Amino acid sequence: MFRFENLEIWEIAISYAKDCYFLANSFPAKEKYALSDQLRRAAVSISNNIAEGSAFGTQKFKCFLDISIGSTLETVNILAFAEELRYIVREKKNELYEEAEKLIRKIRSFKSRLE
């Protein structure tokens, strides 16, 4: 088992990415290589950076955690835009916003404990 697989933040990030991934599949076909793809990539990037960062020392790992937070915020922005385009309903966006906020809080808390 790899170090990152024991991290709660990685598990939450995988779950969040899965939710975003399935939601992206509901976007119109014309968005397959645009907004859908962007949402999927940003969502998967969160757990990717947690996994990759776990291979390094504390300072470098913290940088990867910051990138994970940035990727989470990227998904939030895409969700807001998708709602504007009426690809998703407000309730679904709000649900994923809450998941993103929880994930960011957990990543920041983990990052502060790395000292």
N, C-alpha and C positions, 0 to 999 in steps of 0.2 A: 504494500500500500504506500502511496506517495503522501508526503507531508500535507499537501493541500487537501487531500481527500478527507482528512479529519477535521477540517475547518468548517464551522457552522456557516460562515460567510460564503464559502464556496458552495455549500448545499443550497443556501437561499438564492444565490446568484444563478445556479443551474435551474432552479424552480422558476425564478423570474424570467429567465431567458426562454424557458419552455412556454410560458404564458404569452410572452411577446411573439415568439416564433409562430405559435398557432394563430394568434390574432393577425399577424402579417399575412398569413395564408388566406384570410378572409377579404383582403383588400382587392380592388378590381384587378383584372388580369393585366391591364395596361401599366400597373405599378410593379409588376413582377421584378423588373430589373431596375427599379427606382426606389420608391419609398419602402416597399415591402422588403427588398433586399437590404436597404440601409438599416431598417429596424432590426432585422434578424442579425446582421453583422454587429451592430452596436450592443445588442443584448448578449450575444455569445462572447463578445469582447470582455464583458465584466468578469466572468469566471475564468476566461483565458488569462487575463492579467493577474488574477489571484494565483492561479496555478503557476504561471511563469515566474512571478515574483517570489514565490515560496522557495525557489531554487537558490536565492541569493541571500546575502546578509541583511541585517535589519534596515539599514539606510536605503538600500536599493529596493528592498521589498516595499518600503513605505512609498517609494515613487510609483511602483506598480499599483499599489492600492489607490493612490491618487488618480491614476489613469482609469482604474475600475470605477471610481466615483464619477469621473468625467464621462465615461461610457454610459453609466446609469443616467446621468443628466441628459445625454444625447438621446436616449430612448424617451425620456420625458418630453423633450422638445418635439420629437417625431410624433409622439402620441397626441400632443396638443395640435400639431399641424394636421394630423389625420382626422381629428375631431372637426377642425375647421373645414376640411374637405368633405365632411360627413361620411367618412369611411368607418368611423366608430362612433358609438353613442357616448354621451357624457359619463354615464354610470360606469362603463367599462374603463374609460380613461381615468376616472377618479379612483377606481379600484387599483389600477396599475400604478397610479401616482402614489397611493398609500404604500403599496409594496416597495416602490422605489425609495420612498422616504425611510422606511424601515431598514432596507438594505444599506442605504447610505449611513444611517445612524450606527448600524452594526459594524460596517467597515471602519468608520471613524473611531468607534470604541476599540475595536481590535487594534487599529493602528496606534492608538494612544497607549495600549498595553504592551506594545513591542519594545518600549524603552528599556 
